Amino acid sequence: MQHDDEETAAFLAAVQEGIADADAGRTVPYSAVREWLLSWGTEHEKPAPHCK
């Protein structure tokens, strides 16, 4: 059961980090993420978008 506790703690820490990033304005527009995902597996795959 300890493994589950560690996984849960890591998940909760990642969620908190994501919330802090969003609160600080460190986000990536949906349109940029969508464009990137749609390019996966194509000849013209785009690099991952980054927050600005």
Buried (B, 14 or more C-beta within 10 A) or exposed (E): EEEEEEEEEEEEEEEEEEEEEEEEEEBEEEEBEEEBEEEEEEEEEEEEBEEE
